[in-house]
Amino acid sequence: MIKVNIEKNLKDWQILENNEVIIRAKRPKWYSSEISFFFNGKTYELKKKSFWKSTLDIFQGGQTIGSITYSIPTGYQVNIYSSKKIYSLSQVNKGGMWRVEREYTFNELGPKPIFKINYSKKNFGKETIEINKIDLDSSNYDLIMYGLKLMRLTQASESAAASPTFYG
């Protein structure tokens, strides 16, 4: 079981396996969608392509290695250029009236499940995020960060769709 430890107003977090930190991640600015993380002695970054686009580029050591894109028919997807693999996220809602529980599955297009993210938030309190490996190799733990980003993007688009719109 892999746990996600979130600190400092969602600005810094750690991915823990057997209580050992395997990935450290941070957002440089509280208002930014940029994420930097460190894994296997390498620095990765997720940065928006531009202010007007929803596409994020994935960098490893300053080189572009992939992207996160959105389209209406397919939703959010992660494209890793070197392996030519495409990943997506599926979701199952499990919560009740006073708690939010969701299970997200990070899939390689096929669909081939790679890992599951168990997300819960009780009484508007602290978030609990746990990851269950299905077909995830320890050398590919960077996929966890991409899955978590897809989860956050999906949550943001759901909350935007649920908010009321007033026309004057």
C-alpha positions as a LaTeX table, in Angstrom:
\begin{tabular}{lrrr}
\hline
Residue & $x$ (\AA) & $y$ (\AA) & $z$ (\AA) \\
\hline
Met1 & 0.00 & 0.00 & 0.00 \\
Ile2 & 1.34 & 3.41 & $-1.00$ \\
Lys3 & 0.17 & 6.47 & 0.92 \\
Val4 & 0.12 & 10.12 & $-0.07$ \\
Asn5 & 0.99 & 12.60 & 2.69 \\
Ile6 & $-0.23$ & 16.14 & 1.93 \\
Glu7 & 1.23 & 19.13 & 3.82 \\
Lys8 & 1.27 & 22.94 & 3.85 \\
Asn9 & $-2.10$ & 23.78 & 2.24 \\
Leu10 & $-1.73$ & 21.24 & $-0.57$ \\
Lys11 & 1.60 & 22.81 & $-1.55$ \\
Asp12 & 3.97 & 19.98 & $-0.58$ \\
Trp13 & 3.36 & 16.27 & $-0.50$ \\
Gln14 & 5.16 & 12.98 & $-0.25$ \\
Ile15 & 4.50 & 9.53 & $-1.68$ \\
Leu16 & 5.31 & 6.92 & 0.99 \\
Glu17 & 5.78 & 3.17 & 0.63 \\
Asn18 & 6.36 & 1.24 & 3.87 \\
Asn19 & 6.77 & 4.64 & 5.63 \\
Glu20 & 9.71 & 5.46 & 3.35 \\
Val21 & 9.55 & 8.54 & 1.09 \\
Ile22 & 9.82 & 7.51 & $-2.55$ \\
Ile23 & 8.69 & 10.78 & $-4.18$ \\
Arg24 & 8.77 & 14.37 & $-2.90$ \\
Ala25 & 6.61 & 16.86 & $-4.75$ \\
Lys26 & 5.82 & 20.56 & $-4.43$ \\
Arg27 & 4.04 & 23.39 & $-6.13$ \\
Pro28 & 6.43 & 26.34 & $-6.41$ \\
Lys29 & 3.63 & 28.88 & $-5.85$ \\
Trp30 & 0.32 & 28.32 & $-4.06$ \\
Tyr31 & $-1.70$ & 29.67 & $-7.00$ \\
Ser32 & 0.24 & 27.77 & $-9.68$ \\
Ser33 & $-0.79$ & 24.54 & $-11.37$ \\
Glu34 & 2.92 & 23.69 & $-11.84$ \\
Ile35 & 4.27 & 20.68 & $-9.98$ \\
Ser36 & 7.88 & 19.65 & $-9.44$ \\
Phe37 & 8.79 & 16.24 & $-8.09$ \\
Phe38 & 11.91 & 14.23 & $-7.46$ \\
Phe39 & 12.13 & 10.51 & $-8.18$ \\
Asn40 & 15.06 & 8.15 & $-8.84$ \\
Gly41 & 17.55 & 11.02 & $-8.73$ \\
Lys42 & 15.70 & 12.90 & $-11.48$ \\
Thr43 & 13.65 & 16.09 & $-11.43$ \\
Tyr44 & 10.27 & 16.08 & $-13.14$ \\
Glu45 & 7.98 & 19.02 & $-13.81$ \\
Leu46 & 4.38 & 19.36 & $-14.93$ \\
Lys47 & 3.83 & 22.79 & $-16.54$ \\
Lys48 & 0.98 & 24.29 & $-18.50$ \\
Lys49 & 1.85 & 24.83 & $-22.15$ \\
Ser50 & 0.35 & 28.34 & $-22.01$ \\
Phe51 & $-2.21$ & 30.31 & $-20.03$ \\
Trp52 & $-4.88$ & 29.77 & $-22.69$ \\
Lys53 & $-4.40$ & 26.01 & $-23.16$ \\
Ser54 & $-5.34$ & 23.13 & $-20.88$ \\
Thr55 & $-2.39$ & 21.01 & $-22.08$ \\
Leu56 & 0.41 & 20.35 & $-19.59$ \\
Asp57 & 3.91 & 19.35 & $-20.66$ \\
Ile58 & 5.83 & 16.73 & $-18.68$ \\
Phe59 & 9.54 & 17.49 & $-18.31$ \\
Gln60 & 12.35 & 15.27 & $-17.05$ \\
Gly61 & 15.59 & 17.14 & $-16.45$ \\
Gly62 & 14.43 & 19.99 & $-18.70$ \\
Gln63 & 13.53 & 17.72 & $-21.64$ \\
Thr64 & 9.89 & 17.24 & $-22.70$ \\
Ile65 & 8.98 & 13.56 & $-22.23$ \\
Gly66 & 5.19 & 13.71 & $-22.46$ \\
Ser67 & 2.00 & 15.69 & $-22.09$ \\
Ile68 & $-1.35$ & 15.73 & $-20.34$ \\
Thr69 & $-4.18$ & 16.66 & $-22.69$ \\
Tyr70 & $-7.95$ & 17.00 & $-22.58$ \\
Ser71 & $-10.56$ & 16.35 & $-25.22$ \\
Ile72 & $-14.32$ & 15.96 & $-24.86$ \\
Pro73 & $-14.61$ & 12.39 & $-26.21$ \\
Thr74 & $-11.65$ & 10.94 & $-24.27$ \\
Gly75 & $-11.30$ & 13.20 & $-21.20$ \\
Tyr76 & $-7.86$ & 13.71 & $-19.65$ \\
Gln77 & $-4.99$ & 11.57 & $-20.95$ \\
Val78 & $-1.27$ & 11.20 & $-20.29$ \\
Asn79 & 0.91 & 10.63 & $-23.34$ \\
Ile80 & 4.49 & 9.42 & $-22.74$ \\
Tyr81 & 6.43 & 10.02 & $-25.96$ \\
Ser82 & 9.34 & 7.57 & $-25.59$ \\
Ser83 & 7.17 & 4.53 & $-24.86$ \\
Lys84 & 4.28 & 5.73 & $-27.08$ \\
Lys85 & 1.92 & 4.78 & $-24.25$ \\
Ile86 & $-1.29$ & 6.63 & $-23.44$ \\
Tyr87 & $-2.91$ & 6.52 & $-20.00$ \\
Ser88 & $-6.32$ & 7.60 & $-18.74$ \\
Leu89 & $-8.27$ & 7.64 & $-15.48$ \\
Ser90 & $-11.63$ & 6.05 & $-14.72$ \\
Gln91 & $-13.68$ & 6.75 & $-11.61$ \\
Val92 & $-16.20$ & 5.03 & $-9.33$ \\
Asn93 & $-18.07$ & 7.05 & $-6.66$ \\
Lys94 & $-18.55$ & 5.24 & $-3.35$ \\
Gly95 & $-19.37$ & 8.02 & $-0.86$ \\
Gly96 & $-22.43$ & 9.01 & 1.07 \\
Met97 & $-24.01$ & 12.23 & 2.26 \\
Trp98 & $-21.28$ & 13.24 & 4.73 \\
Arg99 & $-18.25$ & 11.71 & 3.12 \\
Val100 & $-16.69$ & 11.62 & $-0.29$ \\
Glu101 & $-15.17$ & 8.32 & $-1.34$ \\
Arg102 & $-13.94$ & 7.65 & $-4.83$ \\
Glu103 & $-11.85$ & 5.00 & $-6.48$ \\
Tyr104 & $-9.85$ & 6.12 & $-9.49$ \\
Thr105 & $-8.18$ & 3.57 & $-11.77$ \\
Phe106 & $-5.14$ & 4.67 & $-13.79$ \\
Asn107 & $-5.27$ & 2.68 & $-17.03$ \\
Glu108 & $-2.95$ & 2.16 & $-19.94$ \\
Leu109 & $-5.06$ & 2.46 & $-23.08$ \\
Gly110 & $-6.43$ & $-0.94$ & $-23.73$ \\
Pro111 & $-7.73$ & $-0.60$ & $-20.91$ \\
Lys112 & $-5.07$ & $-2.21$ & $-18.78$ \\
Pro113 & $-5.25$ & $-1.15$ & $-15.08$ \\
Ile114 & $-1.93$ & 0.01 & $-13.65$ \\
Phe115 & $-2.96$ & 1.18 & $-10.15$ \\
Lys116 & $-5.98$ & 2.34 & $-8.14$ \\
Ile117 & $-6.23$ & 5.55 & $-6.13$ \\
Asn118 & $-8.55$ & 5.35 & $-3.12$ \\
Tyr119 & $-9.61$ & 8.89 & $-2.23$ \\
Ser120 & $-11.74$ & 9.88 & 0.76 \\
Lys121 & $-12.65$ & 13.08 & 2.51 \\
Lys122 & $-14.86$ & 12.97 & 5.58 \\
Asn123 & $-16.97$ & 15.83 & 6.97 \\
Phe124 & $-15.10$ & 18.46 & 4.96 \\
Gly125 & $-11.96$ & 17.37 & 6.78 \\
Lys126 & $-8.64$ & 15.88 & 5.84 \\
Glu127 & $-8.14$ & 14.00 & 2.60 \\
Thr128 & $-6.91$ & 10.42 & 2.67 \\
Ile129 & $-5.25$ & 9.10 & $-0.48$ \\
Glu130 & $-3.96$ & 5.54 & $-0.82$ \\
Ile131 & $-2.63$ & 3.77 & $-3.89$ \\
Asn132 & $-2.95$ & 0.06 & $-4.62$ \\
Lys133 & $-0.54$ & $-1.31$ & $-7.20$ \\
Ile134 & $-1.96$ & $-3.60$ & $-9.86$ \\
Asp135 & 0.64 & $-3.66$ & $-12.64$ \\
Leu136 & 3.02 & $-0.93$ & $-11.46$ \\
Asp137 & 6.77 & $-1.48$ & $-11.44$ \\
Ser138 & 8.82 & 0.52 & $-8.91$ \\
Ser139 & 10.83 & 2.05 & $-11.77$ \\
Asn140 & 7.60 & 3.65 & $-13.08$ \\
Tyr141 & 6.45 & 5.36 & $-9.88$ \\
Asp142 & 6.42 & 8.66 & $-11.77$ \\
Leu143 & 3.11 & 7.37 & $-13.19$ \\
Ile144 & 1.66 & 7.86 & $-9.69$ \\
Met145 & 2.23 & 11.61 & $-9.99$ \\
Tyr146 & 0.54 & 11.71 & $-13.39$ \\
Gly147 & $-2.39$ & 9.73 & $-11.98$ \\
Leu148 & $-2.71$ & 12.12 & $-9.04$ \\
Lys149 & $-2.66$ & 15.10 & $-11.43$ \\
Leu150 & $-5.42$ & 13.50 & $-13.53$ \\
Met151 & $-7.39$ & 12.92 & $-10.33$ \\
Arg152 & $-7.10$ & 16.61 & $-9.35$ \\
Leu153 & $-8.01$ & 17.79 & $-12.86$ \\
Thr154 & $-11.06$ & 15.49 & $-12.86$ \\
Gln155 & $-12.13$ & 16.76 & $-9.42$ \\
Ala156 & $-11.73$ & 20.39 & $-10.54$ \\
Ser157 & $-13.80$ & 19.86 & $-13.67$ \\
Glu158 & $-16.52$ & 18.08 & $-11.64$ \\
Ser159 & $-16.73$ & 20.92 & $-9.11$ \\
Ala160 & $-16.85$ & 23.49 & $-11.93$ \\
Ala161 & $-19.68$ & 21.58 & $-13.59$ \\
Ala162 & $-21.60$ & 21.34 & $-10.31$ \\
Ser163 & $-21.41$ & 25.05 & $-9.46$ \\
Pro164 & $-24.49$ & 27.11 & $-10.33$ \\
Thr165 & $-24.33$ & 29.64 & $-13.14$ \\
Phe166 & $-26.21$ & 32.93 & $-12.91$ \\
Tyr167 & $-27.07$ & 34.95 & $-15.92$ \\
Gly168 & $-27.79$ & 38.66 & $-15.48$ \\
\hline
\end{tabular}
